[in-house]
């Protein structure tokens, strides 16, 4: 997965148009982190799906990075 991380995320977000949301203008926040197979990492709180993907990635046969997309409608982070 070569290239700048922002160039990796844009096509993913565009591919979700019409599947997950009607227009990417609806997106309020994007948090991105790239997990490379040969770099140590630790996540203290993770969903079951992310845990499964990261477990697979850490196995000896996995050699490709993982992209995890979490979509939520929780806007509690906004200041009113």
C-alpha positions in Angstrom: 0.0 0.0 0.0 2.3 2.7 -1.2 1.7 6.4 -1.4 0.5 9.1 0.9 -2.2 8.0 3.3 -4.6 10.7 2.2 -4.4 9.4 -1.4 -5.3 5.9 -0.1 -8.3 7.1 1.9 -10.0 9.2 -0.8 -10.8 6.3 -3.2 -12.2 4.3 -0.3 -14.5 7.1 0.8 -15.6 7.7 -2.8 -16.4 4.0 -3.2 -18.8 4.2 -0.3 -20.9 6.8 -1.9 -24.3 5.4 -2.6 -23.6 2.3 -0.5 -23.1 3.8 3.0 -23.9 7.5 2.5 -25.6 9.5 -0.3 -22.8 12.0 -0.7 -19.4 12.3 0.8 -20.3 15.9 2.0 -22.1 14.1 4.8 -18.8 13.0 6.3 -18.0 15.0 9.4 -14.8 13.4 10.6 -12.1 11.1 9.2 -9.4 9.6 11.4 -6.8 7.6 9.6 -4.0 5.3 10.7 -2.0 2.9 8.5 -1.0 -0.4 10.1 2.1 -1.8 8.4 2.8 -5.5 8.9 6.4 -5.0 10.0 5.8 -2.1 12.5 4.7 -2.8 16.1 1.4 -1.3 17.2 -1.0 -1.5 20.1 -4.7 -0.5 20.3 -6.3 -0.5 23.7 -10.0 -0.4 22.6 -11.1 -2.1 19.4 -14.2 -3.6 17.8 -14.4 -7.3 17.1 -14.0 -6.6 13.4 -10.8 -4.6 13.9 -9.4 -7.2 16.3 -9.9 -9.9 13.7 -8.3 -7.9 10.9 -5.3 -7.0 13.1 -4.9 -10.6 14.3 -4.8 -11.8 10.7 -2.3 -9.1 9.8 0.0 -10.1 12.6 0.0 -13.7 11.5 3.2 -14.9 9.7 1.4 -15.4 6.4 0.0 -11.9 6.2 2.1 -9.3 4.3 -0.3 -6.6 3.4 -1.5 -3.6 5.4 -5.0 -3.3 6.7 -7.4 -0.4 6.1 -10.2 -0.2 8.7 -13.2 2.0 8.1 -15.7 2.6 10.9 -18.8 4.5 10.1 -21.0 6.0 12.9 -23.7 8.6 13.3 -22.6 9.6 16.8 -22.1 13.3 16.7 -21.6 13.7 20.5 -18.1 15.0 19.9 -19.6 18.3 18.4 -19.8 21.3 20.6 -23.3 22.8 20.6 
